[in-house]
Amino acid sequence: MHFLRCSLLLGIFCALITISNATPLEPGASYNEVISQLGQPDGEINAGNRQILTYGKAQIKLKNGRVSSISPQLNQLLAERDSAQDSVEAKRAAGLINYKGKWMSPSQRDVLIAQEKKQQPPYGGLNSAARNWITDYDQALAMAKAQNKQVLLNFTGSDWCGWCIKLDKEVFSQQSFLNYANSHYILVKLDFPRRSQIPAYLKTQNTELAEKYKIRGFPTIVVLDSNGKKYRTSGYVSGGPQAFINSIR
């Protein structure tokens, strides 16, 4: 079965790149050479045949796809990146993780997340049937085991992904789907919005789950059995609730 998906921008955190052995950029280098050496820019401005790529305070100007000038701040930026990469690797080697811009142990992060869950109201996003969905993955697994149901994970970009919005409108918001789902699934929404904000602990959870289940596009539906084992995957399916249900049975 062919599924239509929006492209997934899973680069939520841009990787730091060590380029000490790379050839220094010079005027005339291509756009692809810049990206290969420096990674994706922090900002990009396009005006006709001209582009400006920004990396921190450094700017690289291109004309007709070729570098025309490089600001002097670039060398300082690269030195800072190398130093930062060494620091990051040392912290990771010590077993620390970065949560909300701070390095801490996994147990410290778990305590913070538990506190945030108590303080934050449930997040429903833009799904018109939000009350039928939960956002806590661990809670969903526990409920599925207790109720002998499957878990339906909906990886979505609720406020920008056209196929996600279409799936919500044509399937997830329809009463016939909700009636069936309430008897068979624990519904879990794993959202990656762009225009709205979600709690930090949900960003962390959703990103880790996207990596775990190797999500490459939106919408992606992953169905787990009552023990949490992956059972089936799907995406947008035309034809309404029944066609979608048939794709995940």
LUMTI-759945 format. One record per residue: residue number from 1; residue in one letter; x, y, z of N, C-alpha, C in turn. Coordinates in Angstrom, 3 decimals. Example, Ala and Ser with C-alpha at 12.3 -4.5 7.8 and 13.67 -1.06 7.14 Angstrom:
# residues 2
(r 1 "A" (13.190 -5.690 7.800) (12.300 -4.500 7.800) (13.200 -3.300 7.800))
(r 2 "S" (12.850 -2.250 7.080) (13.670 -1.060 7.140) (12.900 0.030 7.870))
# end
This chain:
# residues 249
(r 1 "M" (0.850 -1.195 0.000) (0.000 0.000 0.000) (0.880 1.238 0.000))
(r 2 "H" (0.517 2.220 -0.779) (1.317 3.441 -0.886) (0.782 4.495 0.076))
(r 3 "F" (1.643 5.067 0.888) (1.241 6.084 1.848) (1.886 7.404 1.472))
(r 4 "L" (1.130 8.496 1.556) (1.645 9.830 1.296) (2.062 10.454 2.609))
(r 5 "R" (3.271 11.046 2.644) (3.758 11.653 3.873) (4.401 12.991 3.569))
(r 6 "C" (4.295 13.904 4.524) (5.045 15.142 4.437) (6.486 14.836 4.795))
(r 7 "S" (7.410 15.549 4.197) (8.806 15.330 4.539) (9.042 15.707 5.988))
(r 8 "L" (9.855 14.888 6.663) (10.137 15.092 8.085) (11.439 15.827 8.261))
(r 9 "L" (11.349 16.912 8.996) (12.568 17.651 9.339) (12.965 17.232 10.739))
(r 10 "L" (13.623 16.106 10.825) (13.987 15.609 12.142) (15.230 16.281 12.685))
(r 11 "G" (15.815 17.259 11.934) (16.987 17.968 12.469) (16.560 18.970 13.508))
(r 12 "I" (15.862 18.526 14.606) (15.422 19.436 15.651) (16.628 20.072 16.308))
(r 13 "F" (17.765 19.311 16.456) (19.010 19.876 16.975) (20.064 19.709 15.898))
(r 14 "C" (20.652 20.824 15.425) (21.639 20.773 14.356) (22.969 20.275 14.914))
(r 15 "A" (23.558 19.247 14.273) (24.792 18.652 14.784) (25.958 19.606 14.624))
(r 16 "L" (26.829 19.597 15.620) (28.060 20.362 15.514) (29.041 19.557 14.675))
(r 17 "I" (29.723 20.202 13.755) (30.572 19.500 12.803) (32.015 19.935 12.972))
(r 18 "T" (32.938 18.983 13.128) (34.353 19.280 13.239) (34.950 19.269 11.846))
(r 19 "I" (35.571 20.357 11.441) (36.039 20.440 10.078) (37.514 20.799 10.026))
(r 20 "S" (38.257 20.459 11.069) (39.653 20.861 11.127) (40.444 20.278 9.973))
(r 21 "N" (40.010 19.089 9.422) (40.730 18.478 8.329) (40.145 18.848 6.970))
(r 22 "A" (39.100 19.695 6.946) (38.458 20.063 5.693) (39.198 21.209 5.028))
(r 23 "T" (39.033 21.310 3.720) (39.642 22.408 2.980) (38.941 23.707 3.336))
(r 24 "P" (39.678 24.766 3.708) (39.038 26.032 4.051) (38.168 26.535 2.909))
(r 25 "L" (37.054 27.118 3.266) (36.175 27.677 2.244) (36.829 28.885 1.600))
(r 26 "E" (36.641 29.011 0.320) (37.179 30.146 -0.427) (36.121 30.639 -1.394))
(r 27 "P" (36.219 31.894 -1.824) (35.306 32.376 -2.864) (35.328 31.444 -4.068))
(r 28 "G" (34.147 31.172 -4.592) (34.031 30.241 -5.710) (33.497 28.888 -5.300))
(r 29 "A" (33.538 28.596 -3.987) (32.993 27.322 -3.512) (31.488 27.271 -3.769))
(r 30 "S" (30.978 26.081 -4.018) (29.553 25.933 -4.308) (28.731 25.910 -3.027))
(r 31 "Y" (27.433 26.085 -3.191) (26.508 26.012 -2.056) (26.639 24.666 -1.360))
(r 32 "N" (26.690 23.575 -2.149) (26.788 22.244 -1.557) (28.085 22.060 -0.781))
(r 33 "E" (29.158 22.667 -1.233) (30.427 22.572 -0.513) (30.337 23.287 0.833))
(r 34 "V" (29.648 24.414 0.855) (29.459 25.132 2.121) (28.695 24.262 3.113))
(r 35 "I" (27.587 23.681 2.652) (26.755 22.858 3.536) (27.517 21.618 3.980))
(r 36 "S" (28.306 21.032 3.085) (29.072 19.844 3.420) (30.067 20.119 4.535))
(r 37 "Q" (30.702 21.297 4.516) (31.706 21.623 5.512) (31.116 22.203 6.790))
(r 38 "L" (30.071 23.011 6.672) (29.571 23.747 7.837) (28.245 23.240 8.379))
(r 39 "G" (27.557 22.417 7.614) (26.228 21.992 8.032) (25.179 23.024 7.629))
(r 40 "Q" (23.941 22.771 8.005) (22.853 23.687 7.669) (23.048 25.029 8.372))
(r 41 "P" (22.785 26.141 7.687) (22.975 27.462 8.301) (21.899 27.774 9.332))
(r 42 "D" (22.199 28.737 10.204) (21.203 29.212 11.164) (20.108 30.004 10.470))
(r 43 "G" (20.477 30.641 9.356) (19.512 31.418 8.588) (19.929 31.478 7.129))
(r 44 "E" (18.959 31.672 6.258) (19.246 31.735 4.826) (18.317 32.747 4.175))
(r 45 "I" (18.906 33.696 3.455) (18.134 34.714 2.744) (18.385 34.536 1.250))
(r 46 "N" (17.308 34.479 0.471) (17.419 34.332 -0.977) (16.810 35.545 -1.656))
(r 47 "A" (17.555 36.128 -2.576) (17.065 37.270 -3.346) (17.559 37.126 -4.776))
(r 48 "G" (16.707 36.555 -5.627) (17.120 36.340 -7.004) (18.259 35.330 -7.070))
(r 49 "N" (19.365 35.747 -7.683) (20.517 34.847 -7.818) (21.509 34.990 -6.670))
(r 50 "R" (21.107 35.705 -5.632) (21.992 35.935 -4.487) (21.442 35.260 -3.229))
(r 51 "Q" (22.363 34.796 -2.402) (22.003 34.173 -1.134) (22.935 34.665 -0.038))
(r 52 "I" (22.397 34.699 1.180) (23.219 34.983 2.355) (22.962 33.881 3.365))
(r 53 "L" (24.017 33.166 3.723) (23.924 32.119 4.731) (24.542 32.646 6.019))
(r 54 "T" (23.855 32.492 7.136) (24.378 32.964 8.415) (24.690 31.785 9.312))
(r 55 "Y" (25.853 31.865 9.938) (26.302 30.892 10.935) (26.726 31.696 12.156))
(r 56 "G" (25.850 31.798 13.153) (26.143 32.679 14.267) (26.245 34.112 13.763))
(r 57 "K" (27.366 34.773 14.033) (27.593 36.137 13.558) (28.275 36.157 12.188))
(r 58 "A" (28.636 34.997 11.706) (29.340 34.923 10.416) (28.339 34.861 9.266))
(r 59 "Q" (28.722 35.477 8.151) (27.890 35.463 6.949) (28.706 34.970 5.762))
(r 60 "I" (28.052 34.186 4.926) (28.648 33.750 3.667) (27.695 34.172 2.561))
(r 61 "K" (28.209 34.992 1.637) (27.375 35.479 0.548) (27.675 34.682 -0.714))
(r 62 "L" (26.614 34.336 -1.440) (26.757 33.589 -2.677) (26.062 34.327 -3.813))
(r 63 "K" (26.590 34.139 -4.993) (25.973 34.671 -6.207) (26.005 33.577 -7.252))
(r 64 "N" (24.832 33.289 -7.812) (24.702 32.212 -8.789) (25.200 30.883 -8.227))
(r 65 "G" (24.923 30.656 -6.941) (25.270 29.388 -6.328) (26.713 29.224 -5.936))
(r 66 "R" (27.516 30.317 -6.028) (28.931 30.261 -5.688) (29.264 31.314 -4.645))
(r 67 "V" (30.184 30.981 -3.733) (30.570 31.904 -2.678) (31.242 33.131 -3.277))
(r 68 "S" (30.732 34.306 -2.902) (31.336 35.557 -3.380) (32.116 36.264 -2.285))
(r 69 "S" (31.712 36.054 -1.009) (32.458 36.650 0.095) (32.184 35.893 1.387))
(r 70 "I" (33.167 35.937 2.288) (33.073 35.251 3.574) (33.471 36.245 4.659))
(r 71 "S" (32.628 36.414 5.674) (32.939 37.376 6.728) (34.060 36.828 7.618))
(r 72 "P" (34.874 37.709 8.200) (36.015 37.273 9.018) (35.617 36.546 10.300))
(r 73 "Q" (34.371 36.665 10.719) (33.935 35.998 11.950) (33.877 34.471 11.808))
(r 74 "L" (34.003 33.970 10.563) (33.849 32.537 10.356) (34.934 31.731 11.070))
(r 75 "N" (36.193 32.197 11.009) (37.274 31.453 11.663) (37.042 31.336 13.163))
(r 76 "Q" (36.567 32.417 13.780) (36.271 32.379 15.219) (35.153 31.388 15.501))
(r 77 "L" (34.133 31.375 14.649) (33.016 30.454 14.823) (33.484 29.009 14.767))
(r 78 "L" (34.368 28.701 13.810) (34.835 27.331 13.654) (35.653 26.893 14.861))
(r 79 "A" (36.468 27.805 15.391) (37.254 27.485 16.585) (36.335 27.213 17.771))
(r 80 "E" (35.275 28.016 17.895) (34.318 27.823 18.987) (33.577 26.503 18.830))
(r 81 "R" (33.265 26.141 17.601) (32.574 24.877 17.353) (33.440 23.691 17.754))
(r 82 "D" (34.720 23.732 17.379) (35.625 22.642 17.741) (35.712 22.497 19.254))
(r 83 "S" (35.823 23.638 19.948) (35.918 23.622 21.404) (34.621 23.097 22.026))
(r 84 "A" (33.494 23.551 21.487) (32.196 23.106 21.998) (31.993 21.616 21.770))
(r 85 "Q" (32.440 21.123 20.610) (32.289 19.699 20.318) (33.085 18.856 21.304))
(r 86 "D" (34.294 19.292 21.620) (35.105 18.565 22.600) (34.402 18.527 23.958))
(r 87 "S" (33.799 19.667 24.336) (33.101 19.738 25.616) (31.885 18.829 25.631))
(r 88 "V" (31.129 18.818 24.550) (29.934 17.977 24.461) (30.310 16.505 24.556))
(r 89 "E" (31.354 16.113 23.836) (31.755 14.710 23.842) (32.217 14.285 25.233))
(r 90 "A" (32.888 15.172 25.948) (33.353 14.857 27.294) (32.166 14.655 28.247))
(r 91 "K" (31.146 15.508 28.112) (29.968 15.390 28.980) (29.197 14.113 28.679))
(r 92 "R" (29.080 13.783 27.393) (28.379 12.552 27.042) (29.144 11.327 27.531))
(r 93 "A" (30.464 11.385 27.438) (31.285 10.272 27.918) (31.109 10.066 29.420))
(r 94 "A" (30.777 11.159 30.127) (30.559 11.075 31.576) (29.137 10.617 31.915))
(r 95 "G" (28.317 10.345 30.879) (26.971 9.847 31.105) (25.929 10.926 31.292))
(r 96 "L" (26.285 12.192 30.982) (25.334 13.287 31.142) (24.519 13.470 29.873))
(r 97 "I" (23.341 14.065 30.022) (22.487 14.395 28.882) (22.076 15.853 28.988))
(r 98 "N" (21.727 16.434 27.846) (21.338 17.841 27.800) (19.823 17.940 27.785))
(r 99 "Y" (19.273 18.620 28.784) (17.826 18.829 28.844) (17.566 20.300 29.098))
(r 100 "K" (16.867 20.937 28.145) (16.533 22.364 28.242) (17.786 23.218 28.429))
(r 101 "G" (18.861 22.822 27.721) (20.081 23.614 27.727) (20.992 23.380 28.915))
(r 102 "K" (20.675 22.395 29.774) (21.507 22.117 30.945) (21.932 20.654 30.931))
(r 103 "W" (23.187 20.429 31.324) (23.699 19.065 31.399) (23.382 18.477 32.765))
(r 104 "M" (22.899 17.229 32.774) (22.508 16.582 34.028) (22.499 15.082 33.820))
(r 105 "S" (22.357 14.346 34.917) (22.271 12.897 34.822) (20.871 12.494 34.353))
(r 106 "P" (20.718 11.305 33.763) (19.384 10.857 33.345) (18.375 10.854 34.492))
(r 107 "S" (18.799 10.482 35.702) (17.863 10.459 36.825) (17.406 11.865 37.193))
(r 108 "Q" (18.305 12.858 37.088) (17.914 14.245 37.358) (16.889 14.726 36.329))
(r 109 "R" (17.102 14.346 35.057) (16.142 14.734 34.026) (14.780 14.104 34.287))
(r 110 "D" (14.767 12.839 34.689) (13.504 12.156 34.949) (12.727 12.842 36.069))
(r 111 "V" (13.436 13.310 37.083) (12.783 14.026 38.185) (12.168 15.325 37.677))
(r 112 "L" (12.903 16.077 36.849) (12.378 17.327 36.303) (11.153 17.082 35.434))
(r 113 "I" (11.220 16.054 34.605) (10.094 15.746 33.727) (8.858 15.384 34.548))
(r 114 "A" (9.042 14.599 35.606) (7.911 14.231 36.464) (7.284 15.463 37.097))
(r 115 "Q" (8.130 16.420 37.504) (7.608 17.661 38.097) (6.852 18.481 37.053))
(r 116 "E" (7.387 18.547 35.841) (6.743 19.337 34.786) (5.402 18.732 34.388))
(r 117 "K" (5.318 17.432 34.371) (4.053 16.783 34.018) (2.947 17.152 35.006))
(r 118 "K" (3.315 17.265 36.278) (2.325 17.618 37.299) (1.877 19.067 37.157))
(r 119 "Q" (2.799 19.930 36.709) (2.518 21.367 36.633) (1.830 21.770 35.341))
(r 120 "Q" (2.046 20.998 34.265) (1.518 21.375 32.962) (0.131 20.797 32.751))
(r 121 "P" (-0.800 21.572 32.181) (-2.092 21.006 31.791) (-1.891 20.070 30.608))
(r 122 "P" (-2.795 19.125 30.370) (-2.655 18.222 29.226) (-2.563 19.005 27.929))
(r 123 "Y" (-1.673 18.523 27.042) (-1.505 19.198 25.758) (-2.348 18.504 24.717))
(r 124 "G" (-3.196 19.270 24.042) (-4.054 18.679 23.023) (-3.700 19.093 21.621))
(r 125 "G" (-2.946 20.169 21.462) (-2.591 20.640 20.132) (-3.809 21.077 19.356))
(r 126 "L" (-3.746 20.927 18.048) (-4.821 21.404 17.196) (-5.769 20.300 16.762))
(r 127 "N" (-5.571 19.071 17.262) (-6.442 17.983 16.869) (-7.855 18.241 17.362))
(r 128 "S" (-8.820 18.181 16.452) (-10.197 18.519 16.816) (-10.816 17.491 17.752))
(r 129 "A" (-10.189 16.291 17.856) (-10.693 15.278 18.781) (-9.658 15.038 19.872))
(r 130 "A" (-9.040 16.128 20.341) (-7.901 16.030 21.260) (-8.234 15.285 22.532))
(r 131 "R" (-9.471 15.378 23.001) (-9.827 14.748 24.272) (-9.690 13.231 24.206))
(r 132 "N" (-9.653 12.659 23.015) (-9.554 11.209 22.878) (-8.113 10.720 22.849))
(r 133 "W" (-7.156 11.643 22.863) (-5.743 11.288 22.736) (-4.996 11.645 24.017))
(r 134 "I" (-3.985 10.837 24.333) (-3.077 11.197 25.401) (-1.702 11.434 24.780))
(r 135 "T" (-0.792 11.980 25.547) (0.533 12.314 25.016) (1.663 11.590 25.745))
(r 136 "D" (1.336 10.884 26.822) (2.346 10.204 27.636) (2.510 8.764 27.162))
(r 137 "Y" (3.657 8.474 26.569) (3.926 7.150 25.997) (3.914 6.056 27.067))
(r 138 "D" (4.612 6.275 28.181) (4.669 5.267 29.238) (3.287 5.003 29.824))
(r 139 "Q" (2.513 6.051 29.997) (1.142 5.889 30.490) (0.314 5.063 29.510))
(r 140 "A" (0.507 5.306 28.227) (-0.238 4.571 27.209) (0.085 3.073 27.257))
(r 141 "L" (1.354 2.732 27.419) (1.735 1.314 27.494) (1.102 0.643 28.709))
(r 142 "A" (1.100 1.354 29.844) (0.499 0.791 31.053) (-1.004 0.590 30.868))
(r 143 "M" (-1.671 1.567 30.250) (-3.110 1.458 30.015) (-3.425 0.324 29.050))
(r 144 "A" (-2.598 0.181 28.014) (-2.829 -0.867 27.019) (-2.717 -2.255 27.647))
(r 145 "K" (-1.725 -2.414 28.502) (-1.538 -3.714 29.159) (-2.702 -4.011 30.110))
(r 146 "A" (-3.129 -2.998 30.855) (-4.212 -3.194 31.816) (-5.545 -3.459 31.123))
(r 147 "Q" (-5.762 -2.823 29.954) (-7.042 -2.931 29.257) (-6.998 -3.906 28.086))
(r 148 "N" (-5.831 -4.536 27.870) (-5.655 -5.477 26.766) (-6.008 -4.834 25.418))
(r 149 "K" (-5.451 -3.644 25.195) (-5.663 -2.931 23.941) (-4.322 -2.725 23.242))
(r 150 "Q" (-4.391 -2.355 21.987) (-3.201 -1.959 21.253) (-2.962 -0.465 21.455))
(r 151 "V" (-1.764 -0.015 21.128) (-1.413 1.403 21.221) (-1.231 1.944 19.813))
(r 152 "L" (-1.887 3.044 19.511) (-1.741 3.699 18.212) (-0.954 4.992 18.416))
(r 153 "L" (0.258 5.032 17.883) (1.108 6.217 17.973) (0.933 7.040 16.702))
(r 154 "N" (0.558 8.286 16.866) (0.365 9.191 15.735) (1.477 10.229 15.726))
(r 155 "F" (2.495 10.013 14.895) (3.574 10.987 14.724) (3.090 12.025 13.715))
(r 156 "T" (2.942 13.266 14.179) (2.264 14.268 13.365) (2.903 15.644 13.491))
(r 157 "G" (2.680 16.458 12.489) (3.005 17.878 12.558) (1.682 18.617 12.474))
(r 158 "S" (1.026 18.781 13.611) (-0.396 19.143 13.643) (-0.719 20.499 13.050))
(r 159 "D" (0.253 21.431 13.039) (-0.095 22.781 12.580) (0.639 23.193 11.300))
(r 160 "W" (1.239 22.229 10.598) (1.937 22.580 9.347) (1.896 21.481 8.290))
(r 161 "C" (1.761 20.224 8.714) (1.813 19.094 7.776) (0.447 18.885 7.136))
(r 162 "G" (0.354 19.145 5.841) (-0.926 19.062 5.147) (-1.573 17.697 5.213))
(r 163 "W" (-0.778 16.617 5.035) (-1.350 15.276 5.079) (-1.776 14.902 6.493))
(r 164 "C" (-1.084 15.436 7.499) (-1.484 15.186 8.896) (-2.836 15.825 9.180))
(r 165 "I" (-2.993 17.064 8.748) (-4.245 17.788 8.956) (-5.381 17.097 8.206))
(r 166 "K" (-5.074 16.610 7.025) (-6.074 15.893 6.218) (-6.489 14.588 6.897))
(r 167 "L" (-5.507 13.859 7.444) (-5.809 12.614 8.151) (-6.658 12.880 9.388))
(r 168 "D" (-6.340 13.952 10.090) (-7.127 14.335 11.273) (-8.568 14.630 10.890))
(r 169 "K" (-8.733 15.402 9.823) (-10.074 15.818 9.405) (-10.892 14.644 8.870))
(r 170 "E" (-10.255 13.794 8.050) (-10.985 12.733 7.366) (-11.171 11.479 8.211))
(r 171 "V" (-10.279 11.277 9.198) (-10.329 10.032 9.968) (-10.443 10.279 11.469))
(r 172 "F" (-9.438 10.920 12.057) (-9.359 11.002 13.510) (-10.478 11.820 14.139))
(r 173 "S" (-11.075 12.723 13.381) (-12.163 13.538 13.918) (-13.536 12.924 13.674))
(r 174 "Q" (-13.566 11.797 12.972) (-14.844 11.179 12.623) (-15.314 10.243 13.741))
(r 175 "Q" (-16.586 10.333 14.075) (-17.120 9.544 15.187) (-17.002 8.050 14.948))
(r 176 "S" (-17.126 7.621 13.704) (-17.039 6.182 13.425) (-15.650 5.648 13.772))
(r 177 "F" (-14.602 6.456 13.499) (-13.254 6.028 13.890) (-13.118 6.019 15.407))
(r 178 "L" (-13.608 7.065 16.066) (-13.470 7.169 17.513) (-14.194 6.031 18.223))
(r 179 "N" (-15.350 5.653 17.709) (-16.083 4.544 18.313) (-15.277 3.254 18.238))
(r 180 "Y" (-14.679 3.012 17.077) (-13.878 1.802 16.906) (-12.605 1.885 17.744))
(r 181 "A" (-11.930 3.047 17.701) (-10.661 3.204 18.403) (-10.819 3.049 19.906))
(r 182 "N" (-11.891 3.572 20.464) (-12.100 3.494 21.917) (-12.201 2.062 22.413))
(r 183 "S" (-12.571 1.144 21.549) (-12.685 -0.256 21.933) (-11.418 -1.052 21.665))
(r 184 "H" (-10.508 -0.492 20.857) (-9.361 -1.288 20.425) (-7.998 -0.670 20.720))
(r 185 "Y" (-7.931 0.661 20.863) (-6.625 1.322 20.948) (-6.547 2.316 22.096))
(r 186 "I" (-5.320 2.502 22.573) (-4.977 3.685 23.344) (-4.334 4.639 22.357))
(r 187 "L" (-4.933 5.798 22.161) (-4.482 6.751 21.146) (-3.437 7.698 21.735))
(r 188 "V" (-2.287 7.788 21.073) (-1.193 8.627 21.562) (-0.768 9.587 20.465))
(r 189 "K" (-0.811 10.864 20.780) (-0.405 11.898 19.826) (1.017 12.342 20.139))
(r 190 "L" (1.911 12.184 19.167) (3.311 12.584 19.302) (3.546 13.702 18.300))
(r 191 "D" (3.441 14.928 18.777) (3.347 16.095 17.895) (4.695 16.795 17.719))
(r 192 "F" (4.909 17.310 16.508) (6.088 18.102 16.174) (5.624 19.412 15.527))
(r 193 "P" (4.952 20.268 16.298) (4.408 21.503 15.723) (5.498 22.526 15.435))
(r 194 "R" (5.180 23.471 14.561) (6.112 24.563 14.245) (5.593 25.909 14.716))
(r 195 "R" (4.300 26.099 14.682) (3.735 27.406 15.022) (3.323 27.496 16.489))
(r 196 "S" (3.151 26.386 17.136) (2.770 26.377 18.549) (3.862 25.695 19.361))
(r 197 "Q" (3.802 25.858 20.659) (4.799 25.305 21.559) (4.218 24.134 22.348))
(r 198 "I" (5.047 23.141 22.611) (4.655 22.051 23.489) (5.648 21.996 24.644))
(r 199 "P" (5.263 21.419 25.773) (6.177 21.354 26.924) (7.494 20.674 26.567))
(r 200 "A" (8.547 21.089 27.238) (9.887 20.571 26.939) (9.954 19.061 27.096))
(r 201 "Y" (9.287 18.532 28.114) (9.372 17.081 28.326) (8.720 16.318 27.176))
(r 202 "L" (7.692 16.906 26.541) (7.082 16.253 25.392) (7.995 16.319 24.176))
(r 203 "K" (8.685 17.444 23.998) (9.649 17.529 22.902) (10.693 16.428 23.025))
(r 204 "T" (11.199 16.256 24.246) (12.216 15.231 24.479) (11.652 13.841 24.220))
(r 205 "Q" (10.492 13.551 24.780) (9.868 12.240 24.584) (9.614 11.966 23.107))
(r 206 "N" (9.014 12.924 22.412) (8.632 12.707 21.020) (9.849 12.514 20.125))
(r 207 "T" (10.905 13.284 20.396) (12.129 13.151 19.601) (12.756 11.774 19.809))
(r 208 "E" (12.811 11.328 21.057) (13.389 10.015 21.345) (12.564 8.894 20.702))
(r 209 "L" (11.242 9.036 20.708) (10.396 8.016 20.104) (10.517 8.023 18.580))
(r 210 "A" (10.675 9.201 17.996) (10.868 9.285 16.550) (12.152 8.566 16.143))
(r 211 "E" (13.188 8.696 16.962) (14.435 7.997 16.691) (14.261 6.489 16.905))
(r 212 "K" (13.574 6.112 17.974) (13.371 4.695 18.298) (12.645 3.963 17.183))
(r 213 "Y" (11.600 4.595 16.647) (10.787 3.944 15.622) (11.182 4.347 14.201))
(r 214 "K" (12.333 5.058 14.085) (12.904 5.411 12.777) (11.890 6.125 11.881))
(r 215 "I" (11.282 7.163 12.445) (10.285 7.928 11.709) (10.968 8.794 10.655))
(r 216 "R" (10.506 8.701 9.420) (11.104 9.444 8.310) (10.129 10.401 7.638))
(r 217 "G" (8.865 10.360 8.007) (7.895 11.250 7.378) (6.659 11.400 8.244))
(r 218 "F" (5.903 12.459 7.967) (4.651 12.708 8.677) (3.493 12.646 7.682))
(r 219 "P" (2.342 12.149 8.055) (2.101 11.441 9.306) (2.616 10.005 9.223))
(r 220 "T" (3.092 9.486 10.329) (3.416 8.066 10.445) (2.635 7.504 11.625))
(r 221 "I" (1.964 6.406 11.371) (1.191 5.730 12.403) (1.901 4.430 12.752))
(r 222 "V" (2.199 4.240 14.020) (2.821 3.005 14.492) (1.855 2.352 15.480))
(r 223 "V" (1.522 1.098 15.227) (0.624 0.354 16.108) (1.447 -0.649 16.902))
(r 224 "L" (1.277 -0.629 18.227) (1.959 -1.550 19.130) (0.940 -2.500 19.737))
(r 225 "D" (1.374 -3.725 20.052) (0.463 -4.623 20.748) (0.418 -4.266 22.230))
(r 226 "S" (-0.336 -4.992 23.011) (-0.538 -4.630 24.413) (0.737 -4.751 25.241))
(r 227 "N" (1.746 -5.420 24.691) (3.037 -5.538 25.382) (4.054 -4.526 24.880))
(r 228 "G" (3.627 -3.645 23.986) (4.519 -2.615 23.484) (5.343 -3.027 22.281))
(r 229 "K" (5.074 -4.186 21.697) (5.819 -4.648 20.525) (5.204 -4.069 19.253))
(r 230 "K" (6.060 -3.588 18.363) (5.599 -2.988 17.110) (4.830 -4.014 16.292))
(r 231 "Y" (3.626 -3.628 15.873) (2.728 -4.546 15.171) (2.528 -4.147 13.713))
(r 232 "R" (2.335 -2.858 13.473) (2.055 -2.416 12.106) (2.358 -0.922 11.975))
(r 233 "T" (2.653 -0.467 10.755) (2.828 0.955 10.478) (1.912 1.361 9.331))
(r 234 "S" (1.547 2.627 9.331) (0.686 3.157 8.285) (0.996 4.641 8.131))
(r 235 "G" (0.188 5.322 7.345) (0.336 6.747 7.128) (-1.005 7.310 6.695))
(r 236 "Y" (-0.984 8.331 5.851) (-2.255 8.836 5.330) (-2.826 7.823 4.346))
(r 237 "V" (-4.098 7.496 4.515) (-4.803 6.593 3.613) (-6.094 7.268 3.190))
(r 238 "S" (-6.305 7.389 1.915) (-7.543 8.006 1.425) (-8.699 7.029 1.580))
(r 239 "G" (-9.895 7.576 1.667) (-11.069 6.717 1.736) (-11.826 6.771 3.042))
(r 240 "G" (-11.340 7.590 3.989) (-12.085 7.767 5.229) (-11.744 6.758 6.304))
(r 241 "P" (-12.533 6.756 7.389) (-12.224 5.934 8.571) (-12.062 4.441 8.282))
(r 242 "Q" (-12.959 3.853 7.502) (-12.897 2.407 7.305) (-11.651 1.997 6.541))
(r 243 "A" (-11.284 2.773 5.536) (-10.066 2.457 4.766) (-8.833 2.558 5.665))
(r 244 "F" (-8.825 3.560 6.539) (-7.692 3.705 7.453) (-7.660 2.553 8.439))
(r 245 "I" (-8.799 2.217 9.017) (-8.857 1.115 9.988) (-8.360 -0.178 9.346))
(r 246 "N" (-8.752 -0.416 8.112) (-8.297 -1.634 7.403) (-6.786 -1.655 7.266))
(r 247 "S" (-6.166 -0.482 7.162) (-4.712 -0.417 6.968) (-3.927 -0.709 8.241))
(r 248 "I" (-4.583 -0.630 9.403) (-3.850 -0.833 10.660) (-4.280 -2.092 11.406))
(r 249 "R" (-5.240 -2.813 10.865) (-5.691 -4.034 11.526) (-4.619 -5.115 11.426))
# end
